[in-house]
């Protein structure tokens, strides 16, 4: 897959968010290095305290869950192609149809029914695959949409092409094919922990634009709960409001798109009226 260069200048850094948190909770005084704003409790230095890092990573995971529920585009990756996937290889042999065999794509590679092929796995950061397409390897054919049955894959005699797919056990499963295929996927992403040992908060970017208040208020809510007292109610209300404002922008964007409702029992995925 080609490398896509992303302009990070519109993304907040860890430090942009943690500076806001410290101001929110009145911990933005000079700290260990006598630098104004570094704080004395919720600090960015993992050698002194892990509290801010733990709160930050937890807040990012929480916001990501909320975004994935809405299929927000900032956590959708598309057009990832796994090329030259070999035929199924079941108990009857290579490329021999066998209704008892299913093949799978997971984080550790492609399972052909007998063996794992480590180089043909799903990309890192996959939370859930949501669409799959296929074509014959070494062709310039259009990728054909693969339907996702609602009640599992049927045990069938395989032919050319996978035809159907299913997401289970964090893997893409298909009946397998008798020829070499290319798989194209669209998936929801999960972000790995960003605030970790050796990460520089000033230069480590969170790839979600305009999320500063939503993340900072989540951290503030966690801190208020730890402190106890009546401030938790205030902090929880502020966090709820900041998150609602952030998520509502995506809701409003989606309301501007017309969707076609499928007939009952259709296996095909929804189709956008304006194309994709």
C-alpha positions as CSV (number, residue, x, y, z in Angstrom):
1,X,0.0,0.0,0.0
2,X,1.3,3.5,-0.8
3,X,2.2,5.8,2.1
4,X,-0.3,8.7,2.6
5,X,1.3,11.9,3.9
6,X,-0.9,13.5,6.6
7,X,-0.6,17.2,7.6
8,X,-0.4,17.0,11.4
9,X,-0.5,20.7,12.0
10,X,-4.2,20.7,12.6
11,X,-4.0,17.9,15.1
12,X,-3.5,18.7,18.9
13,X,-0.5,17.5,20.6
14,X,-0.6,15.6,23.9
15,X,0.8,18.7,25.6
16,X,-1.8,21.0,24.1
17,X,-4.5,18.9,25.9
18,X,-2.6,18.3,29.1
19,X,-1.9,22.1,29.4
20,X,-5.6,22.7,29.2
21,X,-6.3,20.0,31.9
22,X,-3.8,21.6,34.3
23,X,-5.5,25.0,33.8
24,X,-8.9,23.5,34.4
25,X,-7.9,21.9,37.7
26,X,-5.7,24.7,38.9
27,X,-2.5,22.7,38.6
28,X,-0.7,25.0,36.0
29,X,1.9,26.4,38.4
30,X,5.6,25.8,38.0
31,X,6.8,22.3,38.8
32,X,9.9,20.2,39.1
33,X,11.9,22.3,36.6
34,X,10.4,25.6,37.7
35,X,8.6,26.0,34.3
36,X,5.3,27.8,34.5
37,X,2.4,25.5,33.5
38,X,4.1,22.1,34.0
39,X,2.2,21.5,37.2
40,X,2.9,19.6,40.4
41,X,0.2,16.9,40.3
42,X,-1.0,16.1,36.8
43,X,2.4,16.3,35.2
44,X,3.6,15.0,31.8
45,X,6.8,13.5,33.2
46,X,6.3,9.7,33.6
47,X,9.4,9.6,35.7
48,X,7.5,11.5,38.4
49,X,3.9,10.4,38.0
50,X,1.9,8.1,35.6
51,X,-1.5,9.7,36.5
52,X,-1.8,12.1,33.6
53,X,-0.7,9.5,31.1
54,X,-3.2,6.9,32.4
55,X,-6.0,9.5,32.4
56,X,-5.1,10.7,28.9
57,X,-4.9,7.2,27.3
58,X,-8.2,6.3,29.0
59,X,-9.9,9.5,27.7
60,X,-8.8,8.9,24.2
61,X,-10.1,5.3,24.3
62,X,-13.5,6.6,25.6
63,X,-13.8,9.2,22.9
64,X,-12.8,6.7,20.2
65,X,-15.6,4.3,21.3
66,X,-18.0,7.2,21.0
67,X,-16.8,8.0,17.5
68,X,-16.9,4.4,16.3
69,X,-20.5,4.1,17.4
70,X,-21.3,6.9,15.0
71,X,-18.9,5.5,12.3
72,X,-17.2,8.9,12.3
73,X,-14.8,9.3,9.4
74,X,-11.7,10.2,11.4
75,X,-11.6,6.6,12.6
76,X,-12.5,4.9,9.3
77,X,-9.7,3.5,7.1
78,X,-10.5,2.4,3.5
79,X,-9.0,0.9,0.4
80,X,-6.5,-1.4,2.2
81,X,-5.7,-4.1,-0.2
82,X,-4.2,-7.6,0.5
83,X,-2.9,-8.9,-2.8
84,X,-2.3,-12.4,-4.2
85,X,-4.0,-14.4,-1.5
86,X,-3.6,-18.1,-2.3
87,X,-6.5,-20.6,-2.7
88,X,-7.9,-22.6,0.2
89,X,-5.8,-25.5,1.4
90,X,-8.0,-27.9,3.3
91,X,-7.7,-31.6,4.1
92,X,-8.5,-32.5,0.5
93,X,-5.5,-30.5,-0.8
94,X,-4.7,-27.1,-2.3
95,X,-7.5,-25.5,-4.4
96,X,-9.8,-28.5,-3.9
97,X,-13.4,-27.6,-3.0
98,X,-14.4,-28.7,0.5
99,X,-17.5,-27.4,2.2
100,X,-16.0,-28.0,5.6
101,X,-13.2,-25.4,5.1
102,X,-13.2,-21.7,5.8
103,X,-10.3,-19.3,5.5
104,X,-9.6,-16.3,7.6
105,X,-7.6,-13.0,7.8
106,X,-6.4,-11.9,11.2
107,X,-3.8,-9.7,12.8
108,X,-1.3,-12.6,12.6
109,X,-1.8,-13.4,8.9
110,X,-4.0,-15.4,6.5
111,X,-5.2,-18.9,7.4
112,X,-5.8,-21.0,4.2
113,X,-7.5,-23.9,6.0
114,X,-4.2,-25.5,7.0
115,X,-1.4,-23.0,7.2
116,X,-0.9,-19.4,8.3
117,X,0.7,-16.9,5.9
118,X,2.0,-14.1,8.1
119,X,2.5,-11.5,5.3
120,X,-1.2,-11.5,4.4
121,X,-2.7,-10.3,7.6
122,X,-4.9,-7.4,8.5
123,X,-3.2,-4.0,9.1
124,X,-2.4,-2.9,12.5
125,X,-5.0,-0.7,14.2
126,X,-8.1,-2.7,13.0
127,X,-10.9,-2.5,15.5
128,X,-13.6,-4.0,13.2
129,X,-13.7,-4.6,9.4
130,X,-17.0,-3.2,8.1
131,X,-16.9,-3.8,4.3
132,X,-15.0,-6.2,2.0
133,X,-14.5,-6.4,-1.8
134,X,-12.6,-8.9,-4.0
135,X,-11.2,-9.4,-7.4
136,X,-9.0,-11.9,-9.3
137,X,-5.3,-11.4,-8.6
138,X,-3.1,-9.9,-11.5
139,X,-6.2,-8.4,-13.1
140,X,-7.4,-4.8,-13.5
141,X,-11.0,-5.8,-12.7
142,X,-13.4,-3.8,-10.6
143,X,-13.5,-5.0,-7.0
144,X,-16.8,-6.8,-6.4
145,X,-18.6,-6.2,-3.2
146,X,-18.8,-9.2,-0.9
147,X,-22.0,-9.6,1.0
148,X,-22.0,-10.2,4.8
149,X,-24.7,-12.8,5.8
150,X,-26.6,-11.9,8.9
151,X,-26.6,-15.5,10.2
152,X,-23.1,-16.8,9.3
153,X,-21.4,-18.4,6.4
154,X,-23.0,-21.4,4.6
155,X,-21.0,-24.6,4.1
156,X,-20.6,-24.6,0.3
157,X,-18.5,-26.0,-2.5
158,X,-16.0,-23.2,-3.3
159,X,-15.5,-21.8,-6.8
160,X,-13.6,-18.8,-8.1
161,X,-14.0,-16.0,-5.6
162,X,-14.9,-15.8,-1.9
163,X,-18.4,-14.4,-2.4
164,X,-19.2,-13.8,1.2
165,X,-17.5,-12.8,4.4
166,X,-18.1,-12.7,8.1
167,X,-16.5,-10.8,11.0
168,X,-16.0,-13.0,14.0
169,X,-13.2,-13.6,16.6
170,X,-11.6,-10.4,15.4
171,X,-11.0,-11.9,11.9
172,X,-12.5,-11.8,8.4
173,X,-13.8,-15.3,7.5
174,X,-14.8,-16.5,4.0
175,X,-15.5,-19.9,2.5
176,X,-12.3,-19.6,0.5
177,X,-11.6,-19.6,-3.2
178,X,-10.1,-21.9,-5.8
179,X,-8.0,-19.1,-7.3
180,X,-5.7,-16.3,-6.1
181,X,-7.6,-13.2,-5.0
182,X,-7.1,-9.6,-3.9
183,X,-9.0,-8.5,-0.8
184,X,-10.0,-4.8,-0.3
185,X,-11.3,-3.8,3.1
186,X,-12.8,-0.8,4.9
187,X,-12.5,-0.8,8.7
188,X,-12.9,1.1,11.9
189,X,-9.6,2.0,13.6
190,X,-8.4,1.7,17.1
191,X,-5.7,4.1,18.3
192,X,-2.8,2.6,20.2
193,X,-1.8,4.4,23.5
194,X,0.0,7.6,22.6
195,X,1.2,8.8,26.0
196,X,3.8,6.2,26.7
197,X,7.4,6.0,27.9
198,X,9.7,8.0,25.7
199,X,6.9,9.8,23.9
200,X,7.4,13.6,23.7
201,X,4.1,15.2,24.7
202,X,5.1,18.4,22.8
203,X,5.5,16.6,19.4
204,X,3.2,13.6,19.7
205,X,-0.1,14.3,17.9
206,X,-3.5,12.9,18.5
207,X,-5.0,12.4,15.0
208,X,-8.5,13.8,15.9
209,X,-9.0,17.4,15.0
210,X,-10.7,19.8,17.5
211,X,-11.0,17.3,20.3
212,X,-9.0,19.2,22.9
213,X,-12.0,20.2,25.2
214,X,-13.6,16.8,24.8
215,X,-10.5,14.9,25.9
216,X,-9.5,17.5,28.6
217,X,-12.9,17.5,30.3
218,X,-12.9,13.7,30.4
219,X,-9.5,13.8,32.2
220,X,-10.9,16.5,34.5
221,X,-13.9,14.3,35.3
222,X,-11.6,11.4,36.2
223,X,-9.4,13.6,38.4
224,X,-12.5,15.0,40.2
225,X,-13.8,11.5,40.9
226,X,-10.4,10.6,42.4
227,X,-10.4,13.8,44.6
228,X,-13.9,13.1,45.8
229,X,-16.3,15.8,47.1
230,X,-18.9,17.8,45.1
231,X,-16.7,18.8,42.2
232,X,-17.3,15.5,40.4
233,X,-20.9,16.5,39.6
234,X,-19.7,19.7,38.0
235,X,-16.8,18.0,36.2
236,X,-19.1,15.3,34.8
237,X,-21.6,17.8,33.5
238,X,-18.8,19.8,31.8
239,X,-17.4,16.7,30.2
240,X,-20.9,15.6,29.0
241,X,-21.4,19.0,27.4
242,X,-18.0,19.2,25.7
243,X,-18.4,15.7,24.3
244,X,-21.9,16.4,23.1
245,X,-20.7,19.5,21.2
246,X,-17.9,17.5,19.6
247,X,-20.0,14.6,18.6
248,X,-22.9,16.7,17.4
249,X,-20.7,18.2,14.6
250,X,-20.4,14.7,13.2
251,X,-24.1,14.0,13.6
252,X,-24.9,17.2,11.7
253,X,-22.5,16.2,8.9
254,X,-24.1,12.8,8.5
255,X,-27.6,14.4,8.4
256,X,-26.6,16.1,5.1
257,X,-26.1,12.7,3.4
258,X,-29.0,10.9,1.8
259,X,-29.2,7.1,2.4
260,X,-31.1,4.4,0.6
261,X,-33.0,2.0,2.9
262,X,-32.6,-1.6,2.0
263,X,-35.4,-4.1,1.5
264,X,-36.0,-6.5,4.4
265,X,-33.6,-9.5,4.2
266,X,-31.2,-7.9,1.8
267,X,-27.6,-8.9,2.3
268,X,-26.0,-6.1,0.4
269,X,-24.6,-3.2,2.5
270,X,-26.2,0.3,2.4
271,X,-25.4,2.3,-0.7
272,X,-24.9,6.1,-0.5
273,X,-27.0,7.9,-3.0
274,X,-24.1,10.3,-3.9
275,X,-21.6,7.4,-4.5
276,X,-18.4,6.7,-2.5
